[in-house]
Amino acid sequence: MLLYDRDMIDYIGSYCSETQFSDEQLASFYADIISRYKQEETITVDVYSHKEHPYPELVGEIVMQQHDVSERHAEKVGVEYKRDKNTRS
């Protein structure tokens, strides 16, 4: 959600809620992103890198991720999500 545009947040938010996370920190992180999205606030790696614990650590794990959105996703659902090229603003 941090590495893609607001369309990805909308898509994930439509199918997921913080209650689906077993990890309390990730549930809180998800809820914060959704809250910022609804308030039309900036959601970037930089914003969360400068917040209090545990956000910087979680951001590090996300940025170093091994997985990406499937290239076939657009074929299946008709929507293409592009990775945010400017995650620091």
C-alpha positions in Angstrom: 0.0 0.0 0.0 2.9 2.3 0.7 4.7 1.6 -2.6 1.7 2.0 -4.9 -0.8 4.7 -5.5 -4.1 5.5 -3.8 -6.0 3.1 -6.1 -4.1 0.2 -4.4 -5.1 1.4 -1.0 -8.7 1.7 -2.2 -8.6 -1.8 -3.6 -7.1 -3.4 -0.5 -9.3 -1.4 1.8 -12.3 -2.8 0.0 -11.4 -6.4 0.7 -9.5 -6.2 4.0 -9.7 -4.8 7.5 -7.4 -4.5 10.5 -9.2 -7.3 12.2 -7.7 -9.7 9.6 -4.2 -9.1 10.9 -2.9 -11.4 13.6 0.1 -9.1 14.2 -1.0 -6.1 16.4 1.6 -3.7 14.9 0.6 -4.5 11.3 -3.1 -4.1 12.2 -2.3 -0.7 13.6 -0.2 0.2 10.6 -3.0 -0.8 8.2 -5.6 1.2 10.2 -3.4 4.2 10.2 -2.9 4.0 6.4 -6.7 3.7 5.9 -7.3 6.6 8.2 -4.9 8.8 6.3 -6.4 7.7 3.0 -9.9 8.6 4.1 -8.7 12.0 5.3 -6.8 12.5 2.0 -3.5 12.9 3.8 -0.1 12.0 2.3 0.8 8.3 2.5 4.4 7.6 1.6 7.5 5.7 2.8 8.9 9.1 4.0 5.9 9.9 6.1 6.1 6.6 8.0 9.9 6.5 8.2 9.7 9.6 10.4 6.9 8.5 12.7 7.4 6.8 16.1 8.1 3.1 16.7 7.1 0.7 15.1 6.6 2.4 11.8 10.2 2.9 10.7 10.9 -0.8 11.3 7.8 -1.9 9.4 8.6 0.4 6.5 12.0 -1.1 6.3 10.5 -4.6 6.0 8.1 -3.4 3.4 10.6 -1.7 1.2 12.8 -4.7 1.3 9.9 -7.0 0.2 10.5 -9.8 -2.2 7.0 -9.9 -3.7 5.2 -7.5 -6.0 1.8 -7.2 -7.6 1.2 -9.9 -10.2 1.7 -8.8 -13.7 -1.4 -10.8 -14.6 -3.6 -9.0 -12.1 -4.6 -6.4 -14.7 -5.7 -9.2 -17.0 -7.8 -10.8 -14.3 -9.6 -7.7 -12.8 -9.1 -5.1 -15.5 -7.2 -2.7 -13.3 -3.4 -2.1 -13.5 -1.6 -0.8 -10.4 1.7 1.0 -10.9 4.4 1.2 -8.3 4.8 4.7 -6.9 8.1 6.0 -8.4 8.4 8.8 -5.8 8.0 7.0 -2.4 10.0 9.7 -0.6 7.6 12.7 -1.1 
